[in-house]
Amino acid sequence: MKVLVVEDEKELAQSICDYLATEQFICEQAATYAAAQEKIELYDYACIILDINLPDGSGLNLLKELKEAGKIDGVLIVSAKNSVDDKVFGLKAGADDYLTKPFHLSELSARVAAIIRRKSFDGKNIVQFDMLELNLNEKTVKVQEKKVEVTKKEYELLLYFIGNKGKVISKGAIALHLWGDDMDMTNDYDFIYTHIKNLRKKLVQAGAPDYIHSVYGMGYKLAYSK
Amino acid sequence: MKTKLFAKYSRITILVNIGIFLMASVAFFYTLHFVQLNQVDEDLKIEEEEILLYVRQYNELPKTFSVDDQLIEFALLDGPFRKRYFNRTNLKDKKGHIEDFRQLIFGVQADGQWYKVTVSKSLEETDHLIKAILWITSSTILLILLATFIINRFVLKRLWKPFFKTLAAVSEFKVNRAQGIEFPPTTTEEFGQMIDTLQQTTQQAQFEYLSLKTFSENASHEIQTPIAIIQSKLDVLIQDEQLTKKQSTTLQAIYAAIQRLTRLNSSLLLLAKIENKQYEAVESVDLKAKLEERLADFTELWQAQQIEVTSSLHESAFFMNSELADILINNLLSNATRHNYEQGSIHILLTANRLTVSNTSRGGALDKSKLFQRFYKPSQTKEDNGLGLSIISQICDASGLTVHYNFDNGRHSFIIQKQEH
């Protein structure tokens, strides 16, 4: 699967590609409107990460062109402007999601994963990871066909981890994902610890291996147990 | 107490006027008095001449006859009388009234005999005249006072109208409003100058304010990108499995700092955007629904800190921007949580026109005068960027709401209320 990052800040684009590039993703970059136009014409992408402010044009126009050409590539807009108008306009023009700078790469990755999921498995809303099975419609978790009772936050947390499997997610990124941008609870991560502890316990009790690992107090990582 | 300019002005003019009139009437009085006396003296001299002429012709005294205001008396003397002088005295007139008289006294020799002649003339008319003058003077002064009063009351008031209108317009002026001041038209040169100057000054202030506003919004926007780059690099960096524990601790500190920076910047950006009127779209917001939604989000957090939350929510519609309503509720709840302690409590009360959020806190009362200022940090906690309350106040300002703060019994309360119209 190919992902295109249309972003004029080269370093940011590089970080995104470094993070996203795995066995299943090939990440390409375009720093200008013209370069992006060319790539979009030539290839199909599973997802396009699109910055609105490009030196030679607006990402929104690129989005329009894409939709007019009948391409079905998923589009995630990233913008430095946290403006509702931009957001509404972008989503109306056919973008799948909208993310405001600055963002955590884990957040971006989870959203890209969600977009690809929606695009590739139409109607089939099951996400799997090893022994885990998440039903996106019912928001339920099963371990080997056995339902695990999780809270709303625990479900969101698990889905977030699966969208970033094998990656270390910082505590700040987890807090931001669970509680939103404007819930000003900086540096108080005790409650995250409690959530993760509970989730791990529930999964292990249901018979799954302990997938979630703490990494030096920096963050957490979901990985196959060795 | 300050005196009105035209009261001061008229006080001076009235005093000066009264002074001038008093001086003028004194001068007038003496001049008239002197002229009148002179006239009387002339009359007395004519009478003297007539008497002397008669005596020279006939060598005997004339038959005396007195009229109303003129008396002539002859007194027989033993020796010669060569004096001649004027005198003033009170005499009874024929009707028996005591009156002021002017006399000319001289001697005459008739038929070898000396006589002292006294010719007296009444000064009553002069007195009448002086009384009349005094009366006219005082009534003129009264008339002037009355006229000045009327002028102050009506004419000056009208003349000063542009001034007071300008004053009212300027006091209404707010530098953060887009529209300028509407000045009243005037034909008075001084007011015209004042209005021109005010117009220039306020326009300049608005312009400066606008460019400052744009600047801070742009600056905040520009800062987003480098923060995004740093944060993304950190997100990539922590994936490195070779990191040592020490490096991880350092990274964690960098994360925390970046997060503070992000929050600070987004708060500043939010303030700039509210000021720049980017949340103008208003609608009827169901605060009850919004609060219920947010309370659910907070529940787990409160449970973790064993904070007891009681809420009483009634149907309430606030006419404001929906996004701002979200931010407002969030800030109020976050504040009440952050400045709380374990096993503390939070009360939330929503009625049709009012939202009250109160919480227990270790800190004492906040300084009401500084409370809503930017970067006011009573607790000196690191996490607090000092913008939360300022955002609350700014949102209330922009949404036609008022915010009050109370401290009672160790509880901070914030009361958001619809402005009464």
Chai-1 contact restraints between the chains, C-beta under 6 A:
chainA,res_idxA,chainB,res_idxB,connection_type,confidence,min_distance_angstrom,max_distance_angstrom,comment,restraint_id
A,E9,B,T225,contact,1.0,0.0,6.0,A-B,restraint_1
A,E11,B,I229,contact,1.0,0.0,6.0,A-B,restraint_2
A,L12,B,A228,contact,1.0,0.0,6.0,A-B,restraint_3
A,L12,B,I229,contact,1.0,0.0,6.0,A-B,restraint_4
A,L12,B,S232,contact,1.0,0.0,6.0,A-B,restraint_5
A,S15,B,S232,contact,1.0,0.0,6.0,A-B,restraint_6
A,S15,B,K233,contact,1.0,0.0,6.0,A-B,restraint_7
A,S15,B,V236,contact,1.0,0.0,6.0,A-B,restraint_8
A,D18,B,V236,contact,1.0,0.0,6.0,A-B,restraint_9
A,Y19,B,V236,contact,1.0,0.0,6.0,A-B,restraint_10
A,A80,B,H221,contact,1.0,0.0,6.0,A-B,restraint_11
A,A80,B,Q224,contact,1.0,0.0,6.0,A-B,restraint_12
A,A80,B,T225,contact,1.0,0.0,6.0,A-B,restraint_13
A,K101,B,Q224,contact,1.0,0.0,6.0,A-B,restraint_14
A,K101,B,A228,contact,1.0,0.0,6.0,A-B,restraint_15
A,P102,B,Q224,contact,1.0,0.0,6.0,A-B,restraint_16
A,P102,B,I227,contact,1.0,0.0,6.0,A-B,restraint_17
A,P102,B,A228,contact,1.0,0.0,6.0,A-B,restraint_18
A,P102,B,Q231,contact,1.0,0.0,6.0,A-B,restraint_19
A,P102,B,T262,contact,1.0,0.0,6.0,A-B,restraint_20
A,H104,B,D235,contact,1.0,0.0,6.0,A-B,restraint_21
A,L105,B,S232,contact,1.0,0.0,6.0,A-B,restraint_22
A,L105,B,D235,contact,1.0,0.0,6.0,A-B,restraint_23
A,K167,B,Q239,contact,1.0,0.0,6.0,A-B,restraint_24
A,V168,B,I238,contact,1.0,0.0,6.0,A-B,restraint_25
A,V168,B,Q239,contact,1.0,0.0,6.0,A-B,restraint_26
A,S170,B,Y255,contact,1.0,0.0,6.0,A-B,restraint_27
A,G172,B,Y255,contact,1.0,0.0,6.0,A-B,restraint_28
A,G172,B,Q259,contact,1.0,0.0,6.0,A-B,restraint_29
A,D182,B,I327,contact,1.0,0.0,6.0,A-B,restraint_30
A,D182,B,N330,contact,1.0,0.0,6.0,A-B,restraint_31
A,M183,B,S334,contact,1.0,0.0,6.0,A-B,restraint_32
A,D184,B,S334,contact,1.0,0.0,6.0,A-B,restraint_33
A,T186,B,Q259,contact,1.0,0.0,6.0,A-B,restraint_34
A,T186,B,E383,contact,1.0,0.0,6.0,A-B,restraint_35
A,N187,B,A256,contact,1.0,0.0,6.0,A-B,restraint_36
A,N187,B,E383,contact,1.0,0.0,6.0,A-B,restraint_37
A,F191,B,L301,contact,1.0,0.0,6.0,A-B,restraint_38
A,F191,B,A304,contact,1.0,0.0,6.0,A-B,restraint_39
A,T194,B,A304,contact,1.0,0.0,6.0,A-B,restraint_40
A,Y216,B,K245,contact,1.0,0.0,6.0,A-B,restraint_41
A,Y216,B,S248,contact,1.0,0.0,6.0,A-B,restraint_42
A,M218,B,I238,contact,1.0,0.0,6.0,A-B,restraint_43
A,M218,B,S248,contact,1.0,0.0,6.0,A-B,restraint_44
A,M218,B,Q252,contact,1.0,0.0,6.0,A-B,restraint_45
